[in-house]
Amino acid sequence: MIKKISAGMLALALVHGCGGDANNGTDVVAPGIAGGIAPAATGGVAAVAPGAGGAAVPTGTGGSTVAGAGGVAGNDMQAGTGGAVAMGTGGVAAPGTKPAMAMDECGLNTKWEGDEYCIKPPPPDQGFQIHIGPSNYDNPEPKYVLAPGAEVTEDWPVVSGNTTAKQYYFRQYRMRPHSHHVIVYSAGGIPRRLGGSQNLAKDNPELGIIAPENQGIGMPMAANSPLSISLHYINLSDKPILKEVWINFWYRDPSLVKESAKEMFSFAPMNIAPGTHILVRGTCPITQAGRILTLYGHVHANNSRFSAWRVRGAEKLLLHESFNWEEPLITEFSSLVTNSPSDASKKISGGYTGDVDLLPGDSMVFECDITNKTTNVFVGQNEALNDEMCILVGDSVGAAVPALCQYTNTPI
Protein backbone atom coordinates (compact mmCIF):
# COMPACT_ATOMS: atom_id res chain seq x y z
CA MET A 1 0.00 0.00 0.00
CA ILE A 2 1.27 3.45 -0.86
CA LYS A 3 1.73 6.06 1.82
CA LYS A 4 2.82 9.68 1.62
CA ILE A 5 5.01 11.73 3.92
CA SER A 6 3.81 15.27 4.51
CA ALA A 7 5.96 18.28 3.70
CA GLY A 8 6.05 19.23 7.37
CA MET A 9 8.06 16.12 8.20
CA LEU A 10 10.97 17.13 5.97
CA ALA A 11 13.84 19.58 6.36
CA LEU A 12 16.21 21.29 3.95
CA ALA A 13 19.82 22.07 4.84
CA LEU A 14 23.18 22.87 3.31
CA VAL A 15 26.01 20.44 3.96
CA HIS A 16 29.50 19.73 2.71
CA GLY A 17 29.47 16.07 1.79
CA CYS A 18 27.57 13.09 0.42
CA GLY A 19 26.07 11.65 3.56
CA GLY A 20 24.66 14.76 5.22
CA ASP A 21 25.88 16.12 8.54
CA ALA A 22 25.06 15.31 12.11
CA ASN A 23 21.77 17.22 12.08
CA ASN A 24 20.29 17.09 8.58
CA GLY A 25 19.42 14.46 6.00
CA THR A 26 17.64 16.21 3.14
CA ASP A 27 20.25 18.44 1.60
CA VAL A 28 21.11 20.69 -1.28
CA VAL A 29 24.86 20.58 -1.54
CA ALA A 30 27.05 23.03 -3.38
CA PRO A 31 30.73 22.50 -2.38
CA GLY A 32 32.72 19.70 -3.99
CA ILE A 33 35.89 18.52 -5.66
CA ALA A 34 37.14 20.46 -8.70
CA GLY A 35 35.49 19.00 -11.74
CA GLY A 36 32.90 17.34 -9.54
CA ILE A 37 34.78 14.03 -9.62
CA ALA A 38 36.70 12.65 -6.66
CA PRO A 39 40.37 12.35 -7.67
CA ALA A 40 40.92 9.54 -5.16
CA ALA A 41 37.67 7.64 -5.55
CA THR A 42 37.75 3.96 -6.42
CA GLY A 43 36.36 3.67 -9.91
CA GLY A 44 36.24 7.46 -10.17
CA VAL A 45 37.11 9.62 -13.15
CA ALA A 46 39.78 12.26 -13.03
CA ALA A 47 38.85 15.91 -13.32
CA VAL A 48 40.39 17.58 -16.34
CA ALA A 49 42.11 20.91 -15.97
CA PRO A 50 41.11 23.65 -18.43
CA GLY A 51 43.42 24.96 -21.09
CA ALA A 52 45.49 23.53 -23.89
CA GLY A 53 46.61 20.04 -23.03
CA GLY A 54 44.85 20.19 -19.68
CA ALA A 55 46.38 17.59 -17.39
CA ALA A 56 44.22 15.05 -15.63
CA VAL A 57 44.17 14.65 -11.87
CA PRO A 58 45.21 11.06 -11.01
CA THR A 59 42.44 8.69 -10.03
CA GLY A 60 42.42 5.87 -7.52
CA THR A 61 42.17 2.13 -7.95
CA GLY A 62 39.99 1.24 -10.88
CA GLY A 63 39.69 4.85 -11.97
CA SER A 64 40.29 6.09 -15.49
CA THR A 65 42.50 9.09 -16.07
CA VAL A 66 41.20 11.28 -18.87
CA ALA A 67 44.10 13.00 -20.58
CA GLY A 68 43.33 16.56 -21.58
CA ALA A 69 45.10 16.66 -24.92
CA GLY A 70 43.71 19.61 -26.80
CA GLY A 71 41.87 20.73 -23.67
CA VAL A 72 39.44 23.63 -24.03
CA ALA A 73 39.31 26.29 -21.34
CA GLY A 74 35.96 27.16 -19.86
CA ASN A 75 33.37 26.15 -17.31
CA ASP A 76 31.12 24.07 -19.53
CA MET A 77 31.14 20.50 -20.79
CA GLN A 78 31.84 20.68 -24.48
CA ALA A 79 32.76 18.32 -27.26
CA GLY A 80 35.90 19.13 -29.22
CA THR A 81 38.59 17.93 -31.57
CA GLY A 82 40.20 14.73 -30.47
CA GLY A 83 37.47 13.37 -28.28
CA ALA A 84 34.60 14.15 -25.98
CA VAL A 85 34.71 16.17 -22.82
CA ALA A 86 34.84 14.52 -19.43
CA MET A 87 32.88 15.79 -16.47
CA GLY A 88 34.82 18.76 -15.20
CA THR A 89 35.86 22.19 -16.35
CA GLY A 90 35.84 21.93 -20.11
CA GLY A 91 38.85 19.75 -20.91
CA VAL A 92 38.66 17.43 -23.92
CA ALA A 93 39.45 13.75 -23.64
CA ALA A 94 42.32 12.25 -25.58
CA PRO A 95 41.38 10.27 -28.71
CA GLY A 96 40.10 6.80 -27.96
CA THR A 97 39.51 7.36 -24.27
CA LYS A 98 36.14 6.94 -22.60
CA PRO A 99 35.65 8.04 -19.00
CA ALA A 100 33.79 5.79 -16.61
CA MET A 101 30.50 6.73 -15.01
CA ALA A 102 31.09 8.45 -11.68
CA MET A 103 30.53 5.99 -8.82
CA ASP A 104 31.72 5.32 -5.28
CA GLU A 105 33.15 8.79 -4.72
CA CYS A 106 32.31 9.27 -1.04
CA GLY A 107 34.25 6.50 0.64
CA LEU A 108 31.17 5.20 2.45
CA ASN A 109 31.46 1.95 4.38
CA THR A 110 28.10 1.49 6.07
CA LYS A 111 26.03 -1.60 6.82
CA TRP A 112 23.54 -0.56 4.12
CA GLU A 113 23.41 -1.90 0.58
CA GLY A 114 24.46 0.56 -2.13
CA ASP A 115 27.28 2.67 -0.66
CA GLU A 116 28.89 2.70 -4.09
CA TYR A 117 26.14 4.93 -5.50
CA CYS A 118 27.20 7.98 -3.49
CA ILE A 119 28.73 10.72 -5.66
CA LYS A 120 30.19 14.07 -4.70
CA PRO A 121 28.49 17.37 -5.58
CA PRO A 122 29.71 19.70 -8.32
CA PRO A 123 31.87 22.69 -7.37
CA PRO A 124 29.59 25.51 -6.19
CA ASP A 125 30.18 27.60 -9.31
CA GLN A 126 29.32 24.64 -11.58
CA GLY A 127 26.20 23.16 -10.04
CA PHE A 128 24.53 21.78 -6.95
CA GLN A 129 23.52 18.47 -5.42
CA ILE A 130 20.20 17.37 -3.97
CA HIS A 131 20.76 14.69 -1.35
CA ILE A 132 17.94 12.88 0.42
CA GLY A 133 19.16 10.50 3.08
CA PRO A 134 19.97 10.00 6.75
CA SER A 135 22.26 12.10 8.91
CA ASN A 136 23.64 9.05 10.69
CA TYR A 137 24.13 5.71 8.96
CA ASP A 138 24.53 3.85 12.28
CA ASN A 139 21.22 5.18 13.59
CA PRO A 140 19.24 6.54 10.60
CA GLU A 141 16.03 8.48 11.08
CA PRO A 142 13.03 6.10 10.65
CA LYS A 143 11.75 8.03 7.61
CA TYR A 144 14.78 6.82 5.62
CA VAL A 145 14.32 3.11 6.46
CA LEU A 146 11.92 0.78 4.62
CA ALA A 147 10.88 -2.54 6.14
CA PRO A 148 10.92 -5.83 4.22
CA GLY A 149 7.88 -6.19 1.96
CA ALA A 150 6.97 -2.49 2.14
CA GLU A 151 6.45 -0.10 -0.77
CA VAL A 152 6.26 3.68 -0.58
CA THR A 153 6.05 6.71 -2.87
CA GLU A 154 6.97 10.00 -1.21
CA ASP A 155 7.28 13.64 -2.26
CA TRP A 156 10.21 15.45 -0.65
CA PRO A 157 10.25 19.28 -0.87
CA VAL A 158 13.64 20.96 -1.38
CA VAL A 159 14.96 24.25 -2.74
CA SER A 160 17.45 24.33 -5.62
CA GLY A 161 21.03 25.24 -4.72
CA ASN A 162 21.41 28.08 -7.24
CA THR A 163 21.08 31.55 -5.71
CA THR A 164 20.89 33.21 -9.15
CA ALA A 165 19.08 32.17 -12.34
CA LYS A 166 20.97 29.39 -14.14
CA GLN A 167 20.86 27.16 -17.19
CA TYR A 168 21.51 23.44 -16.83
CA TYR A 169 21.41 20.31 -18.97
CA PHE A 170 23.69 17.62 -17.53
CA ARG A 171 22.08 15.74 -14.63
CA GLN A 172 23.40 12.79 -12.60
CA TYR A 173 21.10 10.41 -10.73
CA ARG A 174 22.24 7.87 -8.14
CA MET A 175 19.89 5.80 -5.94
CA ARG A 176 20.45 3.00 -3.48
CA PRO A 177 19.11 -0.44 -4.54
CA HIS A 178 15.37 -1.20 -4.37
CA SER A 179 14.40 2.23 -5.68
CA HIS A 180 11.95 2.31 -8.56
CA HIS A 181 12.12 5.97 -9.54
CA VAL A 182 13.31 9.46 -8.73
CA ILE A 183 11.53 12.38 -10.42
CA VAL A 184 12.36 16.07 -10.00
CA TYR A 185 9.48 18.53 -10.39
CA SER A 186 9.28 22.28 -10.09
CA ALA A 187 6.98 23.02 -7.17
CA GLY A 188 6.33 26.71 -7.79
CA GLY A 189 3.61 27.85 -10.19
CA ILE A 190 2.62 25.27 -12.80
CA PRO A 191 4.47 22.03 -11.95
CA ARG A 192 6.83 20.81 -14.64
CA ARG A 193 9.15 17.84 -14.79
CA LEU A 194 12.86 18.74 -14.62
CA GLY A 195 14.36 15.28 -14.85
CA GLY A 196 14.31 11.80 -13.40
CA SER A 197 15.43 8.20 -13.65
CA GLN A 198 14.25 4.65 -13.12
CA ASN A 199 17.86 3.45 -13.20
CA LEU A 200 19.97 3.26 -10.06
CA ALA A 201 22.80 5.12 -11.81
CA LYS A 202 22.15 7.31 -14.83
CA ASP A 203 23.67 10.39 -16.46
CA ASN A 204 21.74 12.63 -18.85
CA PRO A 205 23.42 13.07 -21.30
CA GLU A 206 25.63 10.01 -21.06
CA LEU A 207 28.71 10.76 -18.90
CA GLY A 208 27.93 14.45 -19.18
CA ILE A 209 29.23 14.54 -22.75
CA ILE A 210 27.25 17.14 -24.70
CA ALA A 211 27.25 16.49 -28.45
CA PRO A 212 28.26 19.29 -30.86
CA GLU A 213 24.70 19.67 -32.17
CA ASN A 214 23.45 20.14 -28.59
CA GLN A 215 25.90 22.84 -27.51
CA GLY A 216 23.16 25.46 -27.77
CA ILE A 217 20.75 23.60 -25.48
CA GLY A 218 19.95 24.47 -21.90
CA MET A 219 17.15 24.16 -19.36
CA PRO A 220 16.36 27.21 -17.21
CA MET A 221 16.16 27.19 -13.43
CA ALA A 222 15.19 30.27 -11.44
CA ALA A 223 17.13 31.18 -8.31
CA ASN A 224 16.14 29.26 -5.18
CA SER A 225 13.49 27.27 -7.06
CA PRO A 226 11.10 25.23 -4.92
CA LEU A 227 11.34 21.62 -6.07
CA SER A 228 9.55 18.37 -5.29
CA ILE A 229 11.46 15.09 -5.40
CA SER A 230 9.28 12.02 -5.95
CA LEU A 231 10.84 8.78 -4.69
CA HIS A 232 9.36 5.31 -5.14
CA TYR A 233 10.92 2.43 -3.20
CA ILE A 234 9.86 -1.22 -2.98
CA ASN A 235 11.65 -3.58 -0.61
CA LEU A 236 11.43 -7.14 -1.89
CA SER A 237 14.34 -8.27 0.30
CA ASP A 238 14.21 -9.93 3.73
CA LYS A 239 15.89 -7.06 5.60
CA PRO A 240 15.38 -3.31 6.02
CA ILE A 241 16.79 -1.05 3.31
CA LEU A 242 17.93 2.57 3.27
CA LYS A 243 16.16 5.14 1.11
CA GLU A 244 18.79 7.53 -0.25
CA VAL A 245 19.43 9.44 -3.48
CA TRP A 246 22.00 11.86 -4.86
CA ILE A 247 21.10 14.16 -7.78
CA ASN A 248 23.60 16.55 -9.36
CA PHE A 249 22.55 19.49 -11.56
CA TRP A 250 25.41 20.93 -13.64
CA TYR A 251 25.21 24.48 -14.97
CA ARG A 252 25.67 25.51 -18.60
CA ASP A 253 27.46 28.61 -19.79
CA PRO A 254 24.46 30.91 -20.49
CA SER A 255 26.28 32.47 -23.46
CA LEU A 256 26.07 29.07 -25.21
CA VAL A 257 22.37 28.48 -24.64
CA LYS A 258 20.24 29.32 -27.67
CA GLU A 259 17.19 27.11 -27.09
CA SER A 260 15.54 25.30 -24.20
CA ALA A 261 15.06 21.56 -23.87
CA LYS A 262 11.97 20.27 -22.12
CA GLU A 263 10.95 17.00 -20.50
CA MET A 264 8.45 14.79 -22.32
CA PHE A 265 5.86 13.12 -20.11
CA SER A 266 2.83 11.49 -21.73
CA PHE A 267 0.79 9.31 -19.38
CA ALA A 268 -1.53 6.70 -20.89
CA PRO A 269 -4.67 6.17 -18.76
CA MET A 270 -5.07 2.74 -17.17
CA ASN A 271 -8.27 0.71 -16.83
CA ILE A 272 -7.17 -2.90 -17.19
CA ALA A 273 -9.26 -5.64 -15.61
CA PRO A 274 -7.79 -8.72 -13.90
CA GLY A 275 -6.95 -11.60 -16.20
CA THR A 276 -6.66 -9.47 -19.36
CA HIS A 277 -3.82 -8.96 -21.84
CA ILE A 278 -3.94 -5.45 -23.32
CA LEU A 279 -1.87 -3.45 -25.80
CA VAL A 280 -1.93 0.18 -24.63
CA ARG A 281 -1.01 2.78 -27.25
CA GLY A 282 -0.51 6.52 -27.18
CA THR A 283 -0.43 8.63 -30.36
CA CYS A 284 0.93 12.15 -29.83
CA PRO A 285 0.61 14.72 -32.68
CA ILE A 286 3.58 16.99 -33.39
CA THR A 287 2.74 20.58 -34.36
CA GLN A 288 6.18 22.21 -34.61
CA ALA A 289 9.68 21.24 -35.71
CA GLY A 290 12.24 19.96 -33.24
CA ARG A 291 14.26 16.96 -32.09
CA ILE A 292 14.09 14.13 -29.56
CA LEU A 293 17.21 14.04 -27.36
CA THR A 294 16.46 11.09 -25.07
CA LEU A 295 13.58 8.65 -24.70
CA TYR A 296 12.43 5.87 -22.39
CA GLY A 297 9.30 4.33 -20.95
CA HIS A 298 8.20 4.33 -17.32
CA VAL A 299 6.45 1.04 -16.61
CA HIS A 300 5.91 -1.54 -13.85
CA ALA A 301 6.37 -5.28 -13.45
CA ASN A 302 3.25 -6.27 -15.44
CA ASN A 303 4.54 -4.66 -18.63
CA SER A 304 6.61 -6.94 -20.88
CA ARG A 305 7.56 -4.39 -23.57
CA PHE A 306 7.70 -0.63 -24.11
CA SER A 307 8.19 0.59 -27.69
CA ALA A 308 8.21 4.05 -29.27
CA TRP A 309 8.15 5.18 -32.90
CA ARG A 310 8.23 8.34 -34.96
CA VAL A 311 5.48 8.15 -37.56
CA ARG A 312 5.84 10.33 -40.66
CA GLY A 313 3.33 9.58 -43.37
CA ALA A 314 3.75 5.93 -44.26
CA GLU A 315 7.11 5.68 -42.45
CA LYS A 316 7.11 4.19 -38.95
CA LEU A 317 10.61 4.48 -37.48
CA LEU A 318 11.27 2.38 -34.36
CA LEU A 319 13.21 4.62 -31.98
CA HIS A 320 13.25 2.65 -28.76
CA GLU A 321 12.28 -0.74 -27.39
CA SER A 322 12.82 -2.01 -23.85
CA PHE A 323 11.98 -5.30 -22.14
CA ASN A 324 13.28 -4.53 -18.62
CA TRP A 325 10.91 -2.76 -16.24
CA GLU A 326 13.38 -2.49 -13.34
CA GLU A 327 16.36 -1.02 -15.24
CA PRO A 328 14.78 0.24 -18.48
CA LEU A 329 16.85 1.21 -21.44
CA ILE A 330 17.23 4.95 -21.93
CA THR A 331 17.97 5.79 -25.54
CA GLU A 332 19.99 8.91 -26.33
CA PHE A 333 19.98 10.31 -29.86
CA SER A 334 23.12 12.27 -30.72
CA SER A 335 26.13 12.20 -33.00
CA LEU A 336 28.25 10.81 -30.14
CA VAL A 337 26.10 7.80 -29.22
CA THR A 338 25.73 4.50 -31.06
CA ASN A 339 22.75 2.46 -29.89
CA SER A 340 22.39 -1.29 -30.36
CA PRO A 341 19.25 -2.30 -32.27
CA SER A 342 16.49 -4.11 -30.42
CA ASP A 343 15.58 -7.75 -31.03
CA ALA A 344 12.03 -8.51 -29.97
CA SER A 345 12.39 -12.25 -30.66
CA LYS A 346 15.13 -12.44 -28.01
CA LYS A 347 13.74 -9.64 -25.81
CA ILE A 348 16.90 -7.59 -26.30
CA SER A 349 16.39 -3.88 -25.67
CA GLY A 350 17.74 -1.38 -28.18
CA GLY A 351 17.23 1.85 -30.05
CA TYR A 352 17.77 3.90 -33.16
CA THR A 353 21.13 5.54 -33.79
CA GLY A 354 21.30 9.10 -35.08
CA ASP A 355 19.47 12.39 -34.98
CA VAL A 356 15.68 12.15 -34.52
CA ASP A 357 14.03 15.22 -36.01
CA LEU A 358 10.34 15.99 -35.68
CA LEU A 359 8.21 17.90 -38.19
CA PRO A 360 4.66 19.26 -38.06
CA GLY A 361 2.33 16.43 -39.04
CA ASP A 362 4.53 13.73 -37.45
CA SER A 363 3.35 11.65 -34.53
CA MET A 364 5.17 10.11 -31.60
CA VAL A 365 3.62 6.72 -30.90
CA PHE A 366 4.35 4.58 -27.86
CA GLU A 367 3.06 1.18 -26.83
CA CYS A 368 2.94 -1.04 -23.73
CA ASP A 369 2.26 -4.79 -23.66
CA ILE A 370 0.48 -5.34 -20.33
CA THR A 371 -0.83 -8.56 -18.78
CA ASN A 372 -2.85 -8.24 -15.59
CA LYS A 373 -2.24 -11.42 -13.61
CA THR A 374 -3.35 -9.83 -10.35
CA THR A 375 -6.80 -9.53 -8.78
CA ASN A 376 -6.71 -5.72 -9.04
CA VAL A 377 -7.97 -3.40 -11.74
CA PHE A 378 -4.95 -1.45 -13.00
CA VAL A 379 -5.63 2.28 -12.64
CA GLY A 380 -2.12 3.78 -12.85
CA GLN A 381 -1.09 3.90 -9.19
CA ASN A 382 2.51 3.82 -7.95
CA GLU A 383 2.42 0.15 -7.01
CA ALA A 384 5.16 -1.63 -8.92
CA LEU A 385 3.79 -5.17 -8.61
CA ASN A 386 0.04 -4.65 -8.24
CA ASP A 387 -0.70 -1.83 -10.68
CA GLU A 388 0.70 -0.62 -13.99
CA MET A 389 1.78 2.52 -15.86
CA CYS A 390 2.60 3.33 -19.47
CA ILE A 391 4.42 6.66 -19.75
CA LEU A 392 6.54 8.17 -22.53
CA VAL A 393 9.45 10.06 -20.94
CA GLY A 394 12.48 11.90 -22.31
CA ASP A 395 13.93 15.22 -23.45
CA SER A 396 12.96 17.16 -26.56
CA VAL A 397 13.97 20.50 -28.02
CA GLY A 398 11.83 22.67 -30.26
CA ALA A 399 8.88 20.34 -30.74
CA ALA A 400 6.66 19.70 -27.74
CA VAL A 401 5.31 16.18 -27.32
CA PRO A 402 1.83 16.57 -25.76
CA ALA A 403 1.18 15.22 -22.28
CA LEU A 404 -2.36 14.27 -23.31
CA CYS A 405 -2.49 12.25 -26.53
CA GLN A 406 -4.91 9.87 -28.20
CA TYR A 407 -4.93 6.58 -26.30
CA THR A 408 -6.30 3.20 -27.26
CA ASN A 409 -6.50 -0.19 -25.48
CA THR A 410 -6.52 -3.27 -27.71
CA PRO A 411 -7.16 -6.74 -26.22
CA ILE A 412 -4.67 -9.41 -27.27
ABEGO torsion letter per residue (X at the ends): XBBBBBAAABBBBBBABAAEBAABABBBBABBBBGGBBAABBGBBBBBBBEBGBBBBBBBBGBBBBBABGBBBEABBBBBBGEBBBBEAGBBBBBGBBBBBBBGAAGBBBABBGAAABBBBBBAAAEBBBBBEBABAABBBAAABBBBGBBBBBBBBBBBABABBBBBABBBBBBBBGBABBBBBBABEBBBBAEEBABABBBOBBGGBBBAAAAABBBBBBBGBBBBBBBBBBBABABBBBBBBBBBBBBBBAAABABBBBBBBBBBBBBBBBGBBBBBBBBBBBABBEBBABBBBBBBAABABBBBBBBBEABBBBABBBABAABBBBBBBBAABBBBBBBAAAGBBBBBBEBBBBBBGBBBBBBBBBBBABABBBAGBBBAAABBBBBBBEBBBGBBBBABBBBBBBBX
